[in-house]
Amino acid sequence: MPYTLADLKPGQSAVVSAVGGEDALHRHLLDMGLTPGVKVLLQKTAPMGDPVEIHLRGYALTLRLEDARKITLADEPKA
């Protein structure tokens, strides 16, 4: 069953499988490095749960939960 970036708990990581959103939002998410195949780590959430801070490609990115729900994830491959 697919899950989204908003479903991760702090310390969990996964791989982006698809990026949703409409037009400008979709392009903006891709421009920020959220592309299929990239590994993301949920670093922390704000006290009320929104926004969330993720780490990817060597930098930190903060997203609103509404936007995080548009990022579909897959489990990391087992080594």
PDB file of N, CA, C and O in Angstrom, chain B, residues numbered from 101:
ATOM      1  N   MET B 101       0.843  -1.190   0.000  1.00  0.00           N
ATOM      2  CA  MET B 101       0.000   0.000   0.000  1.00  0.00           C
ATOM      3  C   MET B 101       0.882   1.245   0.000  1.00  0.00           C
ATOM      4  O   MET B 101       1.785   1.358   0.829  1.00  0.00           O
ATOM      5  N   PRO B 102       0.636   2.178  -0.913  1.00  0.00           N
ATOM      6  CA  PRO B 102       1.474   3.368  -0.968  1.00  0.00           C
ATOM      7  C   PRO B 102       1.280   4.255   0.266  1.00  0.00           C
ATOM      8  O   PRO B 102       0.204   4.300   0.864  1.00  0.00           O
ATOM      9  N   TYR B 103       2.328   4.935   0.614  1.00  0.00           N
ATOM     10  CA  TYR B 103       2.250   5.896   1.711  1.00  0.00           C
ATOM     11  C   TYR B 103       2.993   7.149   1.294  1.00  0.00           C
ATOM     12  O   TYR B 103       3.700   7.161   0.287  1.00  0.00           O
ATOM     13  N   THR B 104       2.825   8.210   2.085  1.00  0.00           N
ATOM     14  CA  THR B 104       3.370   9.502   1.696  1.00  0.00           C
ATOM     15  C   THR B 104       4.386   9.994   2.711  1.00  0.00           C
ATOM     16  O   THR B 104       4.564   9.406   3.777  1.00  0.00           O
ATOM     17  N   LEU B 105       5.038  11.071   2.360  1.00  0.00           N
ATOM     18  CA  LEU B 105       6.018  11.705   3.236  1.00  0.00           C
ATOM     19  C   LEU B 105       5.387  12.114   4.560  1.00  0.00           C
ATOM     20  O   LEU B 105       6.063  12.117   5.589  1.00  0.00           O
ATOM     21  N   ALA B 106       4.111  12.458   4.551  1.00  0.00           N
ATOM     22  CA  ALA B 106       3.414  12.863   5.779  1.00  0.00           C
ATOM     23  C   ALA B 106       3.227  11.683   6.738  1.00  0.00           C
ATOM     24  O   ALA B 106       2.952  11.895   7.919  1.00  0.00           O
ATOM     25  N   ASP B 107       3.371  10.444   6.253  1.00  0.00           N
ATOM     26  CA  ASP B 107       3.194   9.256   7.092  1.00  0.00           C
ATOM     27  C   ASP B 107       4.455   8.854   7.856  1.00  0.00           C
ATOM     28  O   ASP B 107       4.382   8.057   8.791  1.00  0.00           O
ATOM     29  N   LEU B 108       5.607   9.396   7.467  1.00  0.00           N
ATOM     30  CA  LEU B 108       6.858   9.034   8.141  1.00  0.00           C
ATOM     31  C   LEU B 108       6.900   9.600   9.553  1.00  0.00           C
ATOM     32  O   LEU B 108       6.298  10.632   9.848  1.00  0.00           O
ATOM     33  N   LYS B 109       7.620   8.904  10.412  1.00  0.00           N
ATOM     34  CA  LYS B 109       7.883   9.354  11.780  1.00  0.00           C
ATOM     35  C   LYS B 109       9.334   9.830  11.839  1.00  0.00           C
ATOM     36  O   LYS B 109      10.152   9.391  11.031  1.00  0.00           O
ATOM     37  N   PRO B 110       9.673  10.722  12.784  1.00  0.00           N
ATOM     38  CA  PRO B 110      11.057  11.190  12.883  1.00  0.00           C
ATOM     39  C   PRO B 110      12.046  10.027  12.968  1.00  0.00           C
ATOM     40  O   PRO B 110      11.859   9.080  13.732  1.00  0.00           O
ATOM     41  N   GLY B 111      13.095  10.127  12.163  1.00  0.00           N
ATOM     42  CA  GLY B 111      14.124   9.090  12.112  1.00  0.00           C
ATOM     43  C   GLY B 111      13.897   8.060  11.025  1.00  0.00           C
ATOM     44  O   GLY B 111      14.806   7.286  10.723  1.00  0.00           O
ATOM     45  N   GLN B 112      12.718   8.021  10.427  1.00  0.00           N
ATOM     46  CA  GLN B 112      12.433   7.069   9.356  1.00  0.00           C
ATOM     47  C   GLN B 112      12.877   7.636   8.015  1.00  0.00           C
ATOM     48  O   GLN B 112      12.854   8.846   7.792  1.00  0.00           O
ATOM     49  N   SER B 113      13.278   6.734   7.129  1.00  0.00           N
ATOM     50  CA  SER B 113      13.660   7.156   5.784  1.00  0.00           C
ATOM     51  C   SER B 113      12.951   6.273   4.765  1.00  0.00           C
ATOM     52  O   SER B 113      12.485   5.179   5.082  1.00  0.00           O
ATOM     53  N   ALA B 114      12.882   6.769   3.547  1.00  0.00           N
ATOM     54  CA  ALA B 114      12.239   6.058   2.443  1.00  0.00           C
ATOM     55  C   ALA B 114      12.752   6.657   1.138  1.00  0.00           C
ATOM     56  O   ALA B 114      13.559   7.586   1.132  1.00  0.00           O
ATOM     57  N   VAL B 115      12.265   6.103   0.043  1.00  0.00           N
ATOM     58  CA  VAL B 115      12.650   6.572  -1.281  1.00  0.00           C
ATOM     59  C   VAL B 115      11.410   7.138  -1.974  1.00  0.00           C
ATOM     60  O   VAL B 115      10.337   6.535  -1.936  1.00  0.00           O
ATOM     61  N   VAL B 116      11.568   8.290  -2.602  1.00  0.00           N
ATOM     62  CA  VAL B 116      10.456   8.913  -3.325  1.00  0.00           C
ATOM     63  C   VAL B 116      10.123   8.057  -4.539  1.00  0.00           C
ATOM     64  O   VAL B 116      11.006   7.705  -5.322  1.00  0.00           O
ATOM     65  N   SER B 117       8.839   7.722  -4.692  1.00  0.00           N
ATOM     66  CA  SER B 117       8.431   6.949  -5.867  1.00  0.00           C
ATOM     67  C   SER B 117       7.642   7.799  -6.859  1.00  0.00           C
ATOM     68  O   SER B 117       7.675   7.530  -8.060  1.00  0.00           O
ATOM     69  N   ALA B 118       6.936   8.818  -6.378  1.00  0.00           N
ATOM     70  CA  ALA B 118       6.187   9.699  -7.282  1.00  0.00           C
ATOM     71  C   ALA B 118       5.977  11.051  -6.610  1.00  0.00           C
ATOM     72  O   ALA B 118       5.911  11.159  -5.386  1.00  0.00           O
ATOM     73  N   VAL B 119       5.873  12.078  -7.449  1.00  0.00           N
ATOM     74  CA  VAL B 119       5.641  13.434  -6.971  1.00  0.00           C
ATOM     75  C   VAL B 119       4.339  13.933  -7.581  1.00  0.00           C
ATOM     76  O   VAL B 119       4.208  14.021  -8.801  1.00  0.00           O
ATOM     77  N   GLY B 120       3.381  14.256  -6.724  1.00  0.00           N
ATOM     78  CA  GLY B 120       2.086  14.748  -7.198  1.00  0.00           C
ATOM     79  C   GLY B 120       2.049  16.263  -7.185  1.00  0.00           C
ATOM     80  O   GLY B 120       3.083  16.926  -7.267  1.00  0.00           O
ATOM     81  N   GLY B 121       0.860  16.792  -7.083  1.00  0.00           N
ATOM     82  CA  GLY B 121       0.700  18.244  -7.081  1.00  0.00           C
ATOM     83  C   GLY B 121       0.259  18.733  -8.441  1.00  0.00           C
ATOM     84  O   GLY B 121       0.405  18.042  -9.450  1.00  0.00           O
ATOM     85  N   GLU B 122      -0.269  19.907  -8.451  1.00  0.00           N
ATOM     86  CA  GLU B 122      -0.761  20.513  -9.686  1.00  0.00           C
ATOM     87  C   GLU B 122       0.236  21.529 -10.214  1.00  0.00           C
ATOM     88  O   GLU B 122       0.735  22.364  -9.460  1.00  0.00           O
ATOM     89  N   ASP B 123       0.519  21.466 -11.467  1.00  0.00           N
ATOM     90  CA  ASP B 123       1.309  22.427 -12.221  1.00  0.00           C
ATOM     91  C   ASP B 123       2.480  23.048 -11.456  1.00  0.00           C
ATOM     92  O   ASP B 123       3.535  22.425 -11.338  1.00  0.00           O
ATOM     93  N   ALA B 124       2.305  24.280 -10.928  1.00  0.00           N
ATOM     94  CA  ALA B 124       3.399  25.018 -10.302  1.00  0.00           C
ATOM     95  C   ALA B 124       3.926  24.307  -9.066  1.00  0.00           C
ATOM     96  O   ALA B 124       5.137  24.286  -8.846  1.00  0.00           O
ATOM     97  N   LEU B 125       3.046  23.722  -8.250  1.00  0.00           N
ATOM     98  CA  LEU B 125       3.494  23.009  -7.064  1.00  0.00           C
ATOM     99  C   LEU B 125       4.324  21.790  -7.455  1.00  0.00           C
ATOM    100  O   LEU B 125       5.369  21.531  -6.858  1.00  0.00           O
ATOM    101  N   HIS B 126       3.866  21.048  -8.445  1.00  0.00           N
ATOM    102  CA  HIS B 126       4.601  19.877  -8.914  1.00  0.00           C
ATOM    103  C   HIS B 126       6.010  20.277  -9.365  1.00  0.00           C
ATOM    104  O   HIS B 126       6.992  19.638  -8.989  1.00  0.00           O
ATOM    105  N   ARG B 127       6.100  21.313 -10.155  1.00  0.00           N
ATOM    106  CA  ARG B 127       7.397  21.795 -10.654  1.00  0.00           C
ATOM    107  C   ARG B 127       8.283  22.262  -9.498  1.00  0.00           C
ATOM    108  O   ARG B 127       9.487  22.005  -9.494  1.00  0.00           O
ATOM    109  N   HIS B 128       7.689  22.947  -8.522  1.00  0.00           N
ATOM    110  CA  HIS B 128       8.431  23.465  -7.377  1.00  0.00           C
ATOM    111  C   HIS B 128       9.005  22.311  -6.540  1.00  0.00           C
ATOM    112  O   HIS B 128      10.157  22.371  -6.110  1.00  0.00           O
ATOM    113  N   LEU B 129       8.215  21.280  -6.314  1.00  0.00           N
ATOM    114  CA  LEU B 129       8.699  20.122  -5.551  1.00  0.00           C
ATOM    115  C   LEU B 129       9.863  19.448  -6.279  1.00  0.00           C
ATOM    116  O   LEU B 129      10.856  19.076  -5.654  1.00  0.00           O
ATOM    117  N   LEU B 130       9.742  19.295  -7.584  1.00  0.00           N
ATOM    118  CA  LEU B 130      10.830  18.704  -8.368  1.00  0.00           C
ATOM    119  C   LEU B 130      12.084  19.583  -8.316  1.00  0.00           C
ATOM    120  O   LEU B 130      13.197  19.075  -8.183  1.00  0.00           O
ATOM    121  N   ASP B 131      11.900  20.891  -8.419  1.00  0.00           N
ATOM    122  CA  ASP B 131      13.031  21.821  -8.377  1.00  0.00           C
ATOM    123  C   ASP B 131      13.760  21.776  -7.038  1.00  0.00           C
ATOM    124  O   ASP B 131      14.960  22.040  -6.976  1.00  0.00           O
ATOM    125  N   MET B 132      13.042  21.443  -5.967  1.00  0.00           N
ATOM    126  CA  MET B 132      13.652  21.354  -4.641  1.00  0.00           C
ATOM    127  C   MET B 132      14.386  20.030  -4.443  1.00  0.00           C
ATOM    128  O   MET B 132      14.946  19.790  -3.374  1.00  0.00           O
ATOM    129  N   GLY B 133      14.391  19.178  -5.449  1.00  0.00           N
ATOM    130  CA  GLY B 133      15.137  17.931  -5.367  1.00  0.00           C
ATOM    131  C   GLY B 133      14.307  16.716  -5.027  1.00  0.00           C
ATOM    132  O   GLY B 133      14.852  15.620  -4.901  1.00  0.00           O
ATOM    133  N   LEU B 134      13.010  16.873  -4.875  1.00  0.00           N
ATOM    134  CA  LEU B 134      12.129  15.751  -4.565  1.00  0.00           C
ATOM    135  C   LEU B 134      11.752  15.045  -5.865  1.00  0.00           C
ATOM    136  O   LEU B 134      10.666  15.249  -6.406  1.00  0.00           O
ATOM    137  N   THR B 135      12.663  14.218  -6.350  1.00  0.00           N
ATOM    138  CA  THR B 135      12.456  13.496  -7.596  1.00  0.00           C
ATOM    139  C   THR B 135      12.395  12.001  -7.310  1.00  0.00           C
ATOM    140  O   THR B 135      12.966  11.539  -6.322  1.00  0.00           O
ATOM    141  N   PRO B 136      11.712  11.240  -8.158  1.00  0.00           N
ATOM    142  CA  PRO B 136      11.649   9.790  -7.943  1.00  0.00           C
ATOM    143  C   PRO B 136      13.043   9.180  -7.832  1.00  0.00           C
ATOM    144  O   PRO B 136      13.942   9.481  -8.618  1.00  0.00           O
ATOM    145  N   GLY B 137      13.193   8.310  -6.827  1.00  0.00           N
ATOM    146  CA  GLY B 137      14.461   7.622  -6.609  1.00  0.00           C
ATOM    147  C   GLY B 137      15.328   8.236  -5.526  1.00  0.00           C
ATOM    148  O   GLY B 137      16.285   7.601  -5.084  1.00  0.00           O
ATOM    149  N   VAL B 138      15.027   9.449  -5.083  1.00  0.00           N
ATOM    150  CA  VAL B 138      15.856  10.097  -4.062  1.00  0.00           C
ATOM    151  C   VAL B 138      15.455   9.599  -2.675  1.00  0.00           C
ATOM    152  O   VAL B 138      14.273   9.423  -2.379  1.00  0.00           O
ATOM    153  N   LYS B 139      16.463   9.375  -1.832  1.00  0.00           N
ATOM    154  CA  LYS B 139      16.223   8.944  -0.447  1.00  0.00           C
ATOM    155  C   LYS B 139      15.946  10.171   0.412  1.00  0.00           C
ATOM    156  O   LYS B 139      16.644  11.180   0.316  1.00  0.00           O
ATOM    157  N   VAL B 140      14.918  10.074   1.254  1.00  0.00           N
ATOM    158  CA  VAL B 140      14.569  11.158   2.175  1.00  0.00           C
ATOM    159  C   VAL B 140      14.532  10.622   3.603  1.00  0.00           C
ATOM    160  O   VAL B 140      14.167   9.470   3.837  1.00  0.00           O
ATOM    161  N   LEU B 141      14.911  11.464   4.543  1.00  0.00           N
ATOM    162  CA  LEU B 141      14.886  11.130   5.965  1.00  0.00           C
ATOM    163  C   LEU B 141      14.056  12.188   6.669  1.00  0.00           C
ATOM    164  O   LEU B 141      14.335  13.381   6.544  1.00  0.00           O
ATOM    165  N   LEU B 142      13.039  11.764   7.407  1.00  0.00           N
ATOM    166  CA  LEU B 142      12.259  12.719   8.190  1.00  0.00           C
ATOM    167  C   LEU B 142      13.044  13.011   9.455  1.00  0.00           C
ATOM    168  O   LEU B 142      13.180  12.149  10.324  1.00  0.00           O
ATOM    169  N   GLN B 143      13.555  14.220   9.555  1.00  0.00           N
ATOM    170  CA  GLN B 143      14.392  14.607  10.685  1.00  0.00           C
ATOM    171  C   GLN B 143      13.548  14.945  11.902  1.00  0.00           C
ATOM    172  O   GLN B 143      13.774  14.417  12.991  1.00  0.00           O
ATOM    173  N   LYS B 144      12.560  15.842  11.710  1.00  0.00           N
ATOM    174  CA  LYS B 144      11.731  16.238  12.847  1.00  0.00           C
ATOM    175  C   LYS B 144      10.446  16.876  12.362  1.00  0.00           C
ATOM    176  O   LYS B 144      10.306  17.256  11.200  1.00  0.00           O
ATOM    177  N   THR B 145       9.504  16.980  13.307  1.00  0.00           N
ATOM    178  CA  THR B 145       8.242  17.660  13.028  1.00  0.00           C
ATOM    179  C   THR B 145       8.094  18.813  14.017  1.00  0.00           C
ATOM    180  O   THR B 145       8.670  18.787  15.104  1.00  0.00           O
ATOM    181  N   ALA B 146       7.333  19.801  13.637  1.00  0.00           N
ATOM    182  CA  ALA B 146       7.047  20.915  14.538  1.00  0.00           C
ATOM    183  C   ALA B 146       6.173  20.405  15.688  1.00  0.00           C
ATOM    184  O   ALA B 146       5.542  19.356  15.554  1.00  0.00           O
ATOM    185  N   PRO B 147       6.125  21.118  16.802  1.00  0.00           N
ATOM    186  CA  PRO B 147       5.341  20.656  17.960  1.00  0.00           C
ATOM    187  C   PRO B 147       3.891  20.299  17.647  1.00  0.00           C
ATOM    188  O   PRO B 147       3.355  19.367  18.247  1.00  0.00           O
ATOM    189  N   MET B 148       3.253  20.996  16.748  1.00  0.00           N
ATOM    190  CA  MET B 148       1.869  20.684  16.392  1.00  0.00           C
ATOM    191  C   MET B 148       1.788  19.744  15.186  1.00  0.00           C
ATOM    192  O   MET B 148       0.697  19.463  14.691  1.00  0.00           O
ATOM    193  N   GLY B 149       2.956  19.251  14.707  1.00  0.00           N
ATOM    194  CA  GLY B 149       2.982  18.291  13.611  1.00  0.00           C
ATOM    195  C   GLY B 149       3.126  18.887  12.227  1.00  0.00           C
ATOM    196  O   GLY B 149       3.291  18.147  11.257  1.00  0.00           O
ATOM    197  N   ASP B 150       3.071  20.189  12.109  1.00  0.00           N
ATOM    198  CA  ASP B 150       3.146  20.832  10.799  1.00  0.00           C
ATOM    199  C   ASP B 150       3.953  22.108  10.945  1.00  0.00           C
ATOM    200  O   ASP B 150       3.554  22.959  11.741  1.00  0.00           O
ATOM    201  N   PRO B 151       5.041  22.306  10.250  1.00  0.00           N
ATOM    202  CA  PRO B 151       5.570  21.547   9.122  1.00  0.00           C
ATOM    203  C   PRO B 151       6.502  20.408   9.563  1.00  0.00           C
ATOM    204  O   PRO B 151       6.703  20.168  10.754  1.00  0.00           O
ATOM    205  N   VAL B 152       7.060  19.719   8.563  1.00  0.00           N
ATOM    206  CA  VAL B 152       8.026  18.656   8.814  1.00  0.00           C
ATOM    207  C   VAL B 152       9.356  19.039   8.168  1.00  0.00           C
ATOM    208  O   VAL B 152       9.393  19.731   7.150  1.00  0.00           O
ATOM    209  N   GLU B 153      10.443  18.577   8.778  1.00  0.00           N
ATOM    210  CA  GLU B 153      11.775  18.833   8.218  1.00  0.00           C
ATOM    211  C   GLU B 153      12.331  17.515   7.707  1.00  0.00           C
ATOM    212  O   GLU B 153      12.432  16.535   8.446  1.00  0.00           O
ATOM    213  N   ILE B 154      12.692  17.508   6.425  1.00  0.00           N
ATOM    214  CA  ILE B 154      13.289  16.315   5.838  1.00  0.00           C
ATOM    215  C   ILE B 154      14.710  16.627   5.388  1.00  0.00           C
ATOM    216  O   ILE B 154      15.058  17.779   5.130  1.00  0.00           O
ATOM    217  N   HIS B 155      15.516  15.586   5.300  1.00  0.00           N
ATOM    218  CA  HIS B 155      16.871  15.722   4.780  1.00  0.00           C
ATOM    219  C   HIS B 155      16.968  14.903   3.505  1.00  0.00           C
ATOM    220  O   HIS B 155      16.561  13.742   3.462  1.00  0.00           O
ATOM    221  N   LEU B 156      17.512  15.522   2.472  1.00  0.00           N
ATOM    222  CA  LEU B 156      17.723  14.863   1.192  1.00  0.00           C
ATOM    223  C   LEU B 156      18.852  15.554   0.464  1.00  0.00           C
ATOM    224  O   LEU B 156      19.051  16.760   0.611  1.00  0.00           O
ATOM    225  N   ARG B 157      19.576  14.806  -0.307  1.00  0.00           N
ATOM    226  CA  ARG B 157      20.662  15.354  -1.132  1.00  0.00           C
ATOM    227  C   ARG B 157      21.614  16.271  -0.371  1.00  0.00           C
ATOM    228  O   ARG B 157      22.164  17.207  -0.951  1.00  0.00           O
ATOM    229  N   GLY B 158      21.816  16.013   0.926  1.00  0.00           N
ATOM    230  CA  GLY B 158      22.773  16.781   1.710  1.00  0.00           C
ATOM    231  C   GLY B 158      22.253  18.084   2.282  1.00  0.00           C
ATOM    232  O   GLY B 158      23.043  18.877   2.793  1.00  0.00           O
ATOM    233  N   TYR B 159      20.962  18.335   2.218  1.00  0.00           N
ATOM    234  CA  TYR B 159      20.426  19.558   2.811  1.00  0.00           C
ATOM    235  C   TYR B 159      19.085  19.289   3.494  1.00  0.00           C
ATOM    236  O   TYR B 159      18.467  18.244   3.292  1.00  0.00           O
ATOM    237  N   ALA B 160      18.654  20.248   4.301  1.00  0.00           N
ATOM    238  CA  ALA B 160      17.388  20.145   5.015  1.00  0.00           C
ATOM    239  C   ALA B 160      16.319  20.943   4.269  1.00  0.00           C
ATOM    240  O   ALA B 160      16.587  22.019   3.735  1.00  0.00           O
ATOM    241  N   LEU B 161      15.116  20.398   4.245  1.00  0.00           N
ATOM    242  CA  LEU B 161      13.989  21.036   3.579  1.00  0.00           C
ATOM    243  C   LEU B 161      12.781  20.953   4.496  1.00  0.00           C
ATOM    244  O   LEU B 161      12.494  19.893   5.052  1.00  0.00           O
ATOM    245  N   THR B 162      12.081  22.047   4.657  1.00  0.00           N
ATOM    246  CA  THR B 162      10.880  22.073   5.479  1.00  0.00           C
ATOM    247  C   THR B 162       9.666  22.169   4.564  1.00  0.00           C
ATOM    248  O   THR B 162       9.602  23.023   3.680  1.00  0.00           O
ATOM    249  N   LEU B 163       8.702  21.275   4.794  1.00  0.00           N
ATOM    250  CA  LEU B 163       7.482  21.229   3.981  1.00  0.00           C
ATOM    251  C   LEU B 163       6.241  21.251   4.855  1.00  0.00           C
ATOM    252  O   LEU B 163       6.246  20.723   5.967  1.00  0.00           O
ATOM    253  N   ARG B 164       5.190  21.857   4.354  1.00  0.00           N
ATOM    254  CA  ARG B 164       3.891  21.763   5.021  1.00  0.00           C
ATOM    255  C   ARG B 164       3.363  20.347   4.828  1.00  0.00           C
ATOM    256  O   ARG B 164       3.677  19.694   3.833  1.00  0.00           O
ATOM    257  N   LEU B 165       2.563  19.872   5.780  1.00  0.00           N
ATOM    258  CA  LEU B 165       1.987  18.532   5.671  1.00  0.00           C
ATOM    259  C   LEU B 165       1.141  18.390   4.412  1.00  0.00           C
ATOM    260  O   LEU B 165       1.134  17.332   3.781  1.00  0.00           O
ATOM    261  N   GLU B 166       0.440  19.436   4.051  1.00  0.00           N
ATOM    262  CA  GLU B 166      -0.389  19.405   2.841  1.00  0.00           C
ATOM    263  C   GLU B 166       0.456  19.054   1.617  1.00  0.00           C
ATOM    264  O   GLU B 166       0.033  18.265   0.772  1.00  0.00           O
ATOM    265  N   ASP B 167       1.650  19.641   1.525  1.00  0.00           N
ATOM    266  CA  ASP B 167       2.544  19.348   0.406  1.00  0.00           C
ATOM    267  C   ASP B 167       3.211  17.987   0.569  1.00  0.00           C
ATOM    268  O   ASP B 167       3.419  17.282  -0.418  1.00  0.00           O
ATOM    269  N   ALA B 168       3.548  17.609   1.802  1.00  0.00           N
ATOM    270  CA  ALA B 168       4.182  16.315   2.060  1.00  0.00           C
ATOM    271  C   ALA B 168       3.264  15.162   1.656  1.00  0.00           C
ATOM    272  O   ALA B 168       3.749  14.093   1.286  1.00  0.00           O
ATOM    273  N   ARG B 169       1.966  15.360   1.721  1.00  0.00           N
ATOM    274  CA  ARG B 169       1.008  14.311   1.333  1.00  0.00           C
ATOM    275  C   ARG B 169       1.003  14.057  -0.170  1.00  0.00           C
ATOM    276  O   ARG B 169       0.437  13.062  -0.623  1.00  0.00           O
ATOM    277  N   LYS B 170       1.610  14.920  -0.935  1.00  0.00           N
ATOM    278  CA  LYS B 170       1.664  14.758  -2.385  1.00  0.00           C
ATOM    279  C   LYS B 170       2.889  13.963  -2.839  1.00  0.00           C
ATOM    280  O   LYS B 170       3.034  13.674  -4.027  1.00  0.00           O
ATOM    281  N   ILE B 171       3.771  13.608  -1.896  1.00  0.00           N
ATOM    282  CA  ILE B 171       4.988  12.857  -2.211  1.00  0.00           C
ATOM    283  C   ILE B 171       4.768  11.395  -1.825  1.00  0.00           C
ATOM    284  O   ILE B 171       4.706  11.068  -0.639  1.00  0.00           O
ATOM    285  N   THR B 172       4.650  10.520  -2.816  1.00  0.00           N
ATOM    286  CA  THR B 172       4.455   9.092  -2.568  1.00  0.00           C
ATOM    287  C   THR B 172       5.806   8.422  -2.374  1.00  0.00           C
ATOM    288  O   THR B 172       6.767   8.718  -3.084  1.00  0.00           O
ATOM    289  N   LEU B 173       5.870   7.513  -1.401  1.00  0.00           N
ATOM    290  CA  LEU B 173       7.133   6.869  -1.037  1.00  0.00           C
ATOM    291  C   LEU B 173       7.085   5.361  -1.244  1.00  0.00           C
ATOM    292  O   LEU B 173       6.020   4.752  -1.350  1.00  0.00           O
ATOM    293  N   ALA B 174       8.276   4.788  -1.298  1.00  0.00           N
ATOM    294  CA  ALA B 174       8.454   3.341  -1.306  1.00  0.00           C
ATOM    295  C   ALA B 174       9.520   3.020  -0.275  1.00  0.00           C
ATOM    296  O   ALA B 174      10.376   3.855   0.017  1.00  0.00           O
ATOM    297  N   ASP B 175       9.474   1.816   0.277  1.00  0.00           N
ATOM    298  CA  ASP B 175      10.497   1.408   1.248  1.00  0.00           C
ATOM    299  C   ASP B 175      11.856   1.357   0.573  1.00  0.00           C
ATOM    300  O   ASP B 175      11.961   1.099  -0.626  1.00  0.00           O
ATOM    301  N   GLU B 176      12.896   1.606   1.363  1.00  0.00           N
ATOM    302  CA  GLU B 176      14.258   1.494   0.854  1.00  0.00           C
ATOM    303  C   GLU B 176      14.561   0.043   0.533  1.00  0.00           C
ATOM    304  O   GLU B 176      14.109  -0.853   1.246  1.00  0.00           O
ATOM    305  N   PRO B 177      15.315  -0.204  -0.524  1.00  0.00           N
ATOM    306  CA  PRO B 177      15.690  -1.586  -0.820  1.00  0.00           C
ATOM    307  C   PRO B 177      16.557  -2.163   0.307  1.00  0.00           C
ATOM    308  O   PRO B 177      17.403  -1.462   0.862  1.00  0.00           O
ATOM    309  N   LYS B 178      16.351  -3.404   0.633  1.00  0.00           N
ATOM    310  CA  LYS B 178      17.149  -4.068   1.674  1.00  0.00           C
ATOM    311  C   LYS B 178      18.530  -4.394   1.112  1.00  0.00           C
ATOM    312  O   LYS B 178      18.663  -4.890  -0.007  1.00  0.00           O
ATOM    313  N   ALA B 179      19.548  -4.106   1.910  1.00  0.00           N
ATOM    314  CA  ALA B 179      20.928  -4.360   1.466  1.00  0.00           C
ATOM    315  C   ALA B 179      21.328  -5.799   1.705  1.00  0.00           C
ATOM    316  O   ALA B 179      22.454  -6.186   1.392  1.00  0.00           O
TER     317      ALA B 179
END
